[in-house]
Amino acid sequence: MRSSYGHEIPTIISILVLSFFLFSPIFVVKGSEKLWQENGTSVLVDESKKMKLINAQLKKINKPFVKSIESPDGDIIDCVLIHLQPAFDLPKLRGTMPMDPPKLPKEHGKRRTSSRVKQAWSSNGESCPNGTIPIRRTSASDILRSRSISKFGKKISAKNNSSGRGHEHALGYLLGKQYHGIKATVNVWAPNIAHKDDFSNSQIWVISDIPNHDLNVIEAGWMVYPGLFGDNSPRLFIYWTNDGFQKSGCYNLLCSGFVQTSNEISVGAAIAEISTYSNSQFNIDLMMYKDPETRNWWLSMDSHMIGYWPSALIRELADHATMIQFGGEVFDSQASGGHTSTQMGSGHFPGEGFGKASFIKNIELVDGENTSIPDLSDIILGAEKPNCYDVTSGYNGIWDNYIFFGGPGNNPQCP
């Protein structure tokens, strides 16, 4: 499939040649010996060796750029030539160009319109030129906040969490059929986070979970994760794994994988408009669906294509997904004391309803004919600890299928 971005490259390559060394973000940090925490074990390492590892990571993640934008929230957004993004470090993708966006799934029933989400970096009218994509610049301090240099940008699985705790959910899910996509409207909040290594998100999942096959998962939504981003802002995020969260995958563009095509939306950047209790509500419209021709899984937000996971990366999803999930997730990082007080969603239970509890509405599936299906009758609800975080579901003529979910975490019924 021919790329629609090819005509942008000659004009911008000349800029790149002139500015490669000026505009390539390089960080050099020196030091002496220091006690370092790696995989839960304290070891004495040479500080300069540690910083060499960090600088090597930064060189791999931060690509040369043609323009940088300082966001009002302190982020630096680099406008990177589209063919130099991390995805094209993959041997299978090296030397290729991004695919053209496929046709959107056919609507079944009423068509909904949505406004474009506002991100902090572009709130003052800044933008990246055609032929580039906006990538949040990673700093040495970002990596230093991580529990492990080698696992920076990766999700901590319950198996690898020394605290003995892990991920808790309050969600809806569907299984037992062949799924080719999901679209949903996700309510945006800024939940309180109890510890920097905790996180809270609201998202949609697409999963292939077949016995004796590798677990493949792609995710998209918003999250608050101080340990990864250094603040408490809700941020657009994506994630993928093709081996059950063991070695493969990462958040956003922190490793080779997701191919971004949009020059308007930055994964990992803060969302500017946030819901408040008993007041204004803000949402993002997300869709993940499989292109029938290439078998790549595309992500769109507010009807704007962001990019895709190549079928070669998520082989078990190349035909279809076996499960769809939507709802909230919290990671509890602490080894002692009571249950975390990290909030999910608004921090309020679903029974409080609209304007107070977090929701996901207008949930639709994409079928094998590339048509969206709003009529779902087989949603299953799940919550490991409903006294901490819970979920309810419903249907009406305006929202179609929806769930309310969330909670405060630690409370008298959730000690």
Secondary structure, 3 states (H helix, E strand, C coil): CCCCCHHHHHHHHHHHHHHHHHHCCCCCCCCCEEEEEECCEEEEEEHHHHHHHHHHHHHHHCCCCCEEEECCCCCEEEEEEHHHCHHHHCCCCCCCCCCCCCCCCECCCCCCCCCCCCEHHHCCCCCCCCCEEEEECCCHHHHHHCCCCCCCCCCCCHHHCCCCCCEEEEEEEEEEEEECEEEEEEECCCCCCCCCCCEEEEEEEEEECCCCCCCEEEEEEEEECHHHHCCCCCEEEEEEECCCCCCCCCECCCCCCCEECCCCCCCCCEECCCCCCCCCCCEEEEEEEECCCCCCEEEEECCEEEEEECCCCCHHHCCCEEEEEEEEEEECCCCCCCCCCCCECCCCCHHHCCCCCEEEEEEEEECCCCEEECCCCCCEEEECCCCCCEEEEEEECCCEEEEEEEECCCECCEC
